[in-house]
Amino acid sequence: MDQRDAGGRPGPDGFVELRVHGVSATGPDDLLDRPHVQQVAGDHRGGFYRPRPGNHEGGKADGVTLEAYRWNNLPAGNAVRTLSMVILLPFMLINLAIWMRPAGAGSDPVIKALCRLLALSLTGMYVLSMVGIALDVIAWKCMSSPECLAGRSWLSWLGGRPAGLRLAVLALVPAAAIGLVWGLSARPALPSHVFRAANQPLAANRLTAVGRWDNEPLVGRLRSIHVAAAFATLDLSLLGARAAQGLSIGTVALAATSGLLLIMCAVLLCTPPLTTPTEWRLDRLVSVLRTIALGLTVLVWIHVLTSSASWPERNGLPGYNLTVVGLFIGQAVLLAALGVALFWHRRREPDVAPALGFGALATSVAAISLALTFSAELVYRVSDVLNRGAPTAEALITSPPRACIWAILGFSLAVLVTLAVAGVVSVASRPGRIRAASAIVARDFPDAPTDATPRLRQVRKSIAHAGFTERLVPLAVLYACLAGIGMTMVALGLLPTPPGELIQRYVGLPVGFVDFSIGVGSYLIAALIVGLIVGGIFAHRTPGFRRYVGVLWDLGTFWPRAAHPFAPPCYAERAVPELTCRITHLVDSGNTVVLTGHSHGSVLLAATVLQLPPRVTDRVALLTHGSPLRRLYARLFPAYVSDEVIHEIANRVDWRWVNLWRDTDPLGGRVFPPQSPDEAPAASDRETVDRRLRDPSAVTAPAGDIFPPPIKGHRPCESDEAFDEAVRNLADHLR
């Protein structure tokens, strides 16, 4: 084997196979199928590896240099960062929505503005959830009850203190929560200035935007706007409580200033110069806005602290319930406007799926309902702990706002109905999926012996399960509609009647059953939160677990932060330019390169090929396997991954592209649609790209073994003979 030196400087006319893994990669040694490897470029988070010189493990033809790019530490990182990303999941989803808009430049300004306004509302919801815990449940309700303070030294020291002092002290909790997400978003997760592709034009509405995204100016502006809005929301909550003790000129002036600050934040998010990298005046403006918000918060804090008025005997923080309901109504209006915009700019071709392009709406609803549920559950759970397990509503010391109770009930109903419909769809579609799978099995194994019947049944089942992926998009749209309806139930929190009594009066269900359902829904939401946290930690520590959990996470963090600055950072901002730099270096050193990418690695390579200059792509070939380019990305991100983009990738490498796919793969598939009989002969070029692999290779045990070959599904193809053959064919084309 012609191994090069550790620095990656191969000699002239060399051949390099560069492998890029998917979400289930374990390490560079497994990716290269070599026990001894060394790093030749990059760092511990994203690096290039080769077998150590002098080791002759075999497995490749002479003259081939194996190299692997490991990027799975970029979206995951350490356990603390993974945990923080799980907590910020709603922010990630709303950021994902802005990239899921339909194709067509005409829809961009309106949809981007609506997505950014929805993202701002999520920040407000985050602050209000902290206000609900610290100011409403603890400061306003618990601290006015001797029963609640009894035996709690960490709270009782504030008992009997002036109302302003109590509010001011507890206001430090939401202020610290704002500082937490501010600090997490301000940390330089990736040294993006090193990997930024400079002096290259940015293609509009193309996958190229991912690797050439100059994200620092936009994220900095969004961060300043969201921080200013967050502190303004906290200020208005404090001033609402202060107003209940009597209006004053200072209270009115501070409230008007805070409201004006919020309006300015919303207007700035809708201005076109927001994404212009060289708009320095806007940078100064948002910086001044953030500074004003911080100063205003200090003034409000002092204004509340110096209040000596008596504590009013009321149920709940004045104005808090109305503020929460008003926020939800505003979100519902924004979601309705987004749905109208998406419907108006939808693609009207007859062969386009109806749900295509509405992913932005479904993801936005999912983000808001998830954030709403998390917020309501936190307030509900803290209130339940402070109640010391009171058995009846009359014995409650504290109670969560009715809006939170309605939010839990609405989310639970939406999830239960969606799961019920998913079960019905699964059962109803099963015969059709089984028939299609049976036809595939009969074609692949026409002469299977009788004793292989159980194995054939397993293969049919795997193919049928993989075919259920196409039903997930309509189910996601259904959940979005149900969750949107459930959000409107929050407005019922303005009514003085508790949810149980209201439902009994108009629906007929007993109050006890409704309260029991709300309690069960609360525990289910708590289990969901714990499951996400545990899943995030295990996804970081256990590669096998990451194979299932990491799909959603790598899909979400692949896209840059363009809507919410508190979303997890984008790993493609580094990975794509780093791959571009490395491939260019290999070609300039006299090599031809075959790029092989599995799963999300194929998406990284697709974005990379679009950025390579022609002198490099002339000596590059592409091999993808388990690729979700068409099956997931083209459905969810039609503005960035389309037939035109996929054809452009093929043209860049002069159709030196092979895509291996299996019927048992639930994520990957073809990158081109099957050729129809009425298409022109030129379309047959696509058939040279997509190559189907029979999976499994046999249904009976080979000689010397008692087990048949495994069903591989979405697993990588490096161990398949078809993979080696495809690499050899691509190498021959390059030579």
N, C-alpha and C positions, 0 to 999 in steps of 0.2 A: 504494500500500500504506500502510496506517495504522500506521506505525512509532511506537513510544513512545520515551520518553527512556531513557538508559542506565541509569537507576536502577530501571527496571522499574515505573514508576508509570503504567499506562495509564489512559485516561480512562473515563468511564462507558459501560456497554453495549459494551465491547470484546470481542474474541474472540481467545483465545490458544491456539495449538497447541503443547503442551509435549512434546518428543520425549525419550525415554530410550533409550539405545542398548543393545546387547547386548555379547557378549564380543569381537566383531570390529571394534569401532569404532576409527577412526583419529584423528579430531579433530572439534571442533565445526563446522568449516567444511564437512567432508564430511557430517556429520549434518544440517546445515541446508541443504546444497547451495548455499552462498553463499561467495564467495571472501574476503569481508571481514566478520569477526565481532568482537565485543567481549564481554568478561565483564561481567555486570551483577550477579552475586551469587556468593557462595562464595569458594573459594580455588583454588590451583593443583592440588590433589588432587581436589576435587569442586566443580564450579562450574556456574553457569547462563550461557548465552551467547545473544546475539541478533545479527542482522545490524546492521552499523553504520548509523546514521541517514543518510539522504541517498543511499544506494546503492539503485538500482532494478533489481535483477537479474531481477525477475519470478518467475513460477513458482507464485504463489499468488493467490487472489482478493483484491480490495480488502477492507480491514477486518480482515485476519488478521495477527496478530503471531506470528511464529515464534520459538520459544525452545527451547533444548536443554539438557539436564542431562548433563554429562560426569562419570562416576563411575569410569572404568576405571583411574585412578591410585590409587583407594582400596585395592583388593585387591593391586595390583602394587607401586606405589611405585618406589623406586630399585632398581638392580640388586643392591645388597648385601642389601636387605630381601627381594627375590625369591629370592636365593640361600639366605638363612637359612630362608625358608619351605619351600624344596625339601628342605633337610636335616631340617626338622621335619615332614615328610610323615606319618610314622606317628602323631605326636601329633594332626595334623589329622584323620586317619581315625578314630581312636578317639573324638575329640570329635564327629565327624559321627555316630557310631553312636548316641549318646544321643538324638539328634533323630529317629532312624529307627525308634523303637519303635512298636508298633501302637496304634491308637486305643483309647481306654478308660482311664479314670482308675485303674482297679483295678490295672493293670500298672505304673503309674508308679514307685512307691517301690522295688520290687524291682529293676526293670530299670535305673533310675537308679543305684542302689547298686552293682549288678554292673558297670555300665559305668565307674563311677568307680574301683572297685577294679581293674578291668583297666587303666585309665589309670595308676593308681599302680604297677602291675606294669611298665608300659612305662618309667616313670622308673627303677625298679630295674634293668631290663635295660640302660638307657642307662648307668647308673653301672657296672654289672658289665662292660660292654664296655670301658669305659675302664680298669677294674681289670684286666681280662684283658690289655690291651695293656701298661699301665705296670708292674703289679706281677707278673703271672704270666709273660708272655713276656719282658719286658726285665729286671726286677729279680730275678726268681727263677731263670729259666732262662739268659738270656744272660749275666748278670753272674757266674754261677758257672762260665762256660766261657771259658777263655783264648782259644780259637779265635774265639769270638763277639766278644770285646773287641778283638782284634788289629786295628789300623788304624782304630779308631773312637775318636778322641780325645774325642768328645762323650759317650762312655760310659766309656771306660777310666779317666777321672779318679776314678770311684767304685770301681774295682777294688781289692780288698784292704781296703776300708773296712768298718767294723762293719755287720752285717746290719741293725740298727735304723736306721742312717743311710741305707742304701740304700732301705729301704722308705719312710722318712719323706720323702726327697727325691722319689722317684717318685710318692708319694701326692699330690703337688701337681698332677699331671696330671689325675686325675679330679676333684680339688677345683676346678681351673680350669674343667673342662668343666661342672661343676654351676653355677659362677658365670656361665658364658657363657649358658646357657639361662635362668638366673634373671634376668640383666640384659636379655636380649631380651624376656622376658615382662613385665618391670617397666616397660619404656619405654612412655610414653603414645603409642601409635600414632595414636590419634584423640582429640581433646578431647571425649569422650563426654558430659561434664557439660553442655556447651553445647547438645547436640542431644537430650538426654534429655527425653522427654515426661513432664512432671511432673503429678501429681495426676490420673492417668487409671487406671481399673481395668484390671488385666491379665487378659485372657481366657485361660482354661485351654485347653490343647491347641488353639490356633488360630494361624494365621499371624501374628496380631496380636502375638504374643509377641516376634517378632524386633525390631520397631521400638520396643517399650516395655520392652525388657529392661534392667533396672538391673543391669548386669553387674559393676560395680566391686567391690561387697562379696564376691560369690561368687568372682570371679577372685582377689582378694586372699587370701581364705581358702584356696582351692585351692593358690595359689602357696606360701603358708607351709607347708601340709601336705606338699606335694611336696618342697620344699627340705629340710624336716626329715627326711623319709623318705630322701631321696637321701644326705644326710650320715650318717644312721644306717646305710644300706647300706654306705657306704664304711668306717665305723667297724667294722662286723662283719667286713668283709673283712680289714682290718688286724689285728684282734684274732684272727682265725682263723690268720693267719700267725704272730702272736706266741705263740699257744697251742701251736704245734708246737715251740716252743723251751722249753716247760715252763709249766704252769699256775701262776698265782699269784692271790692274793686280789684284787689290782687288776684283773687280766685278767678274772676271773669277774664282778666287780662292774660293770666297764665294759660287758662283753658283755650282762649282764642288763639294764642300763639302756638300751642301744641296742635290744635286742629289745623291751623294754616301750615304747620310743618308737615303733617301727614299728607295734606293735599299736594304740597310741593313734591314730596317723595313720589306720589302716584303719577304726577304729571311728568316728572323726569324719566320715569320708566317707559313712558310712551313716546319720548323724543327720539327721532332718528339718529342724532349724533351720539347716542349712548354707546354704540358699537364702533365708533370711529377711533382708531388707536391714537391719532395725533391731536385729538380735541382737548388741549391742555386747559382751556377755560372751563370745560365741564369738570375736569378733575379738581380744579380749585373750588368750583361751586359746591360739589358734593362733599368735599373736605370741610368747607365752611359750614355746610348744613349739618354735618355730623358734630362738629364742634359746638354749634348752637344748641343742638339737641342735648349734648352732655351738660352744657352750662344751664340749660333750662331745667334739666332734671335736678341739678343741685338746688336751684331756686325753689322748685316745687317741694323738694324734700325738706328744705328749711321752712317753707311756708306751712307744711303739714306739721313739722316738728314743733313749731312755736304755737300751734293751736292749743288753746286751753279749754275749749268747749267740752261739755259733758258728753258722754257716750250715749248715742240714741238707742233706744230699745226697739230694734227692728229685726226682721228676719232677712238676713243677707246684706251684703255690701251694697249700699245705694247705687243704683245704676248699673251694677255688674251684669245682672241677668239680661237687662235690656241691651247692653253693649254686646254680649255674646250672641243673642238672637239677631241683632242688627248685622253683626259680622257674617253670620250664616246666611242671612237673606242676601247680603251683598255678594257672597260667594255663589249663591244660586243664580243671581242675575248674571254674573260673569260667566258661569258655566253655560247658561242659556245662550248668551251672546256668542260664546265659543262654538257651541253646537250649530247655531245659525250660520256662522262664518264658515265652518267646515262643510256644512251641507251646501252652501252656495258655491264654494270653490271645489266641490268634489269632482272627481273624474267621471265623465259621463260615457265612457266607452262601454259597449255591451259586454265585453269579456272581463271587466274589472269587478272584483268582489264588492258587494255593497258596503262591507265594513272597512274597506281599504281607505285610509285617510282619516278615519274617525278614531284612530288610536290615541290622538292627542286628547280627545274628550274623555275617553275611557280611563286613561292614565291620570288625567287631572282629577277626575271624580274619585279614583282609587286613592290618590295622594291626600285629597281633602278629607275623605271619609276615614282614612287611616289615622290622619292627624287628629281629626275630631274625636275618633274613638279613643285614641291614646290619651288625649287631654281629658275627656270625660271620665275615663277609667281612673286616671291619677287622682282627680278631684273626688270621685266617688269612693275610691279605696282609702284615701286619707280620712275622709269623713267617717267611713265605717270603722276605722281604727280608733278615732277619737270618741266614737259612740260607745266603746267598750262592749260591743255586742248586744246593744239594746234589742229586746225581742219584739217590740211593737213600735209603730210610728210615733205614738204619743210619748214613748220613753226616750226618743232620740234627743241627744244633746245638741248635735249638729246634723245638718242635712245638706247634701249637695244641691246646687241649683237645679231646678226642674229641667232646664235646657239640657244639662248633662244626662239626666235620666232618660229623656226622650232620645238623645243621641245614641245612648247604649241600646235602647229598644229598637231604634231604626236600623242601626248597623246589624244587630243580631237577626232581625227579620230579613234584611237584604242578603246576608250570608246564607241563612237557612234556605231561603227560596232559591238562590242560585245553586246551592248544593243539590237541592231536590230536582231542579231542572237539569243539572248536569247528570244526575243519576238517570233521569228519564231519557236524555239524549244518548247516554252511553248504552242503555239497554235497547233503545229504538234503532240506533245505528249499528249495533253489534252484528245483526244478520248480514247487512251489506258489507261491513268490513271483513267479516268471516268469509263471505263469498269471494271478495277480491283477494283475500289472503290465500284461499284455497286454490284459486286459479294460478297464483304465483308459485305456490308449492308444487302444484301438478306440473307446471312448466319446468321448474328447476329439478324436480326429482321424479321423472316419469316412471322409472323402473325401481322404485324403492321397494325393498322386501316387506313382507307382512309384519315381521317383528319390529320394523321401524315405525309402526303406527303411532306409538306414544310420542316418539321424537317429532314426527310430522305434526302432531297436534300442538306440541310446544312451539314449533316454528310458526304455525298458523296463528297461534295466540300472540306471539311477539310481533308479527307483522300487523295484526289487527290492532294491537295496543299502539303501535307506532303511527297508525293511521288516524288516531284520535286527535292528534295535534291540530289538524285543520278545524276541528270543532271548538278549539279553545278561544279563538278570536270572537266568534259570535257570543260565547258564554261571557267573555270579558265585557262586551258591549251590553249584554243583559244586566250584569252586575252593576255597570256604570249607571244604567237607567234606574235600577232599584235603589242603589245608594243615593242617587240624586233625589228620588222620591222620599227616601228615609231622612235626608237632610232637611226637607221641608217640615218634617215632624218636630224639628227643634223649635219652630215658631210657636208650637203649642205650649212651650215653656213660659210664655207670657201670661197664660191663663192661670187664675188662682187655684184651679182644681188640680189635685194630684193626678198623675197618669192612671193609677189603678181605678180611681173613682170615675174618671172621664171615660175610660174604656168600658167599664161596667155599665155606665149610663147609656152609651150609644152602641156598643157592640154586644154587651150581655155577658162578657167573661167576668168571673168573680175577681174581686180585688186581690185576694190571696194568690190566685193563679198568676195574675199580672205581675205582682211583686216578686213572686217566685221566678218568673221568666226573666225579669230584670236582673235578679241576683245571679241566675245561671248565666245570662249573657255577660255579666260583669266578670264572672270567673273565667268564662271562655276567652274574653279579651285579655285578661291577665295571663292566661296560659299562652295566648298568642304572643304577647310581649316577651314572656320568659322563653318561649320557643325560638323567637327571633334572636334573642341574645345568645342562647345556648348554641343555636345553629350557626351564628356568626363565629363564635369561638371554635366550634368543632370544624367549621369550614376552613379555618386557618390552620388548625392542628392536624386534621385528618384528611389526607388527599382523597380517599374514597368517598367521604361525606361531601367534599367540595364538588365532586362530580355532579351532584344533584342540586346543591344549594348555590354553587358558584355561577350557574348559568344566568340566573336573574341578576346577580351582582355584577358579573363581567359585562352583561348587556347594558346595565345602567351606568356603570362608571367608564364605559367606552367613550361616551359623549362628553364634550367639554361643558363646563358650567356656564350656561348662557341665560338661565332664568333665575336660579336661586344660588346665592354665593355660599350658603351653608351646606350645600350638597357635597358629597365626597368628591375628591379631586379626580380628574380624568387621567387614566394611565396611557391612553393613546397619544396624548400630547407629547409624551416622551418616547413611547415605543415606536411609533411610525417614523419620526425623524431619525431615531437611532438606527432603525433598520435601513432607512434610506442611506444614511452615512456609511454603514458597514457594507452594504451591497455595492455602493459606488466604489468604495475602497478595494473590494475584492476584484471588481471588473477592471479598475484602473491598474491593478497589479498583474493583469494578464490572464485572468480567470474567466471561465464561463460558469454560470451559477444556476442551479435548479433550486427554486424556492418551494419547499413543501410545508404546508400548513394544515393543521387539524382544528376543526371546530372554530372557535373564535380566533385562532391563529390564522385561519384562512382569511378572515375579515381584515386582520392587521396587514396581511400581505396584499390583499386587494387594494387597500388604501395606500400602501407603499408603492405598488406598481404604478398607480396613477401619478405619483410624484417623481418617479425616476426619469432622468433625461433620456432622449432617444439613443444616445451613444451607449447607455447602460442597458436599456431594454433590448437592444439588438443582441446582447449576449446573456439574456436571462430567459428562463422557462419557468412555468408555474405548475405545481401539482397540489391540488387541494383534496381533502378527504374529510367526510363528516361535516361539510360546509353548510352553515345556516344562511348563506347569502340570500338565496331566493326564498327559502321556506319561512324564515323569520324576518330578516332585515328588509327584504323587498316588501313584505306585507306591512311591517310596522313603521318603516321609514321610507315611504315612497318618494320623498323629495330628494333622498340621498342615495338610495340603492334602487335602480330601475333597470329595465332591459337595455336602455341606452348606456347606462354606466357599465353594466356587465359586458356589453359588446365593446365598449371602449377599453376595458381591461384586456379582453381577448386581442383586440387590435394592437394594443401597446406591446404585447409579447409575440405578435405575428401569429396568433392562434397556437402558439406552443403552450398549450394549457390542457391538462388532464384533470378531471374531477371524478373521484371515486366515491360511489354512494351505495348504500344498502337499503333494502326495503324494511329492514328491522330497525332502522335508525329513527328515533322519534324527533330528532332535532335537525340533522343534516339531510341533504337530498340533492336533486339536480340543481344546476345553476342556470340551465336553459330549459324552457318548456319543451315537451316532446314535439317533434315535427308532425304537423298535420298533413294529410294527403294532398291538400290543395296548395301547399307552399311551394315556392320556387326552389329549384335545385340548389341555389346558393345557400339556402338555409341549412343544408346538410352539413355545413362546417360545424354547426353546433353539436352534431352527433359525434364528432371526433373529440369533443371536450368531455361530455358526460359518459362515464363508463360504469355500468352497474356491476356490483359484485354480488355473487350468490352467497347468501348467508343463512345457515352455516355452509361450509364447503361440502359437507356430506352429512347424512343422517344416520350412518352406521359407523361403528368403531373401526378404525383402520387396523391393519394387521399389527399384532403385538400390543394392542391396547384394548381396554374393556369399556372405554368411554368414547362417545362420538365427539366430533369437533364442537367447540362451544359456539353459542350464538353471540356474536360480537356487538351487534347493535351500533351504538355511538362510539365504540372504542376506536383508537387509532388503527391505521392500516399498515404501519411500518413492518409488521411481521408477516404480511401477506405477500405471496409471490407476485400478485398483480401490482403491488406497489413497486417492487424492485424492477419489474418489467417496464412499468411506466417511466421510472427514472432513467432506465437504459434507453428507452425510445426518445425521451426528451433530450438526453445527452447526445444521441446520434443526430438529432435535428440541429442542435447547437453546433456540433462539430462540422 
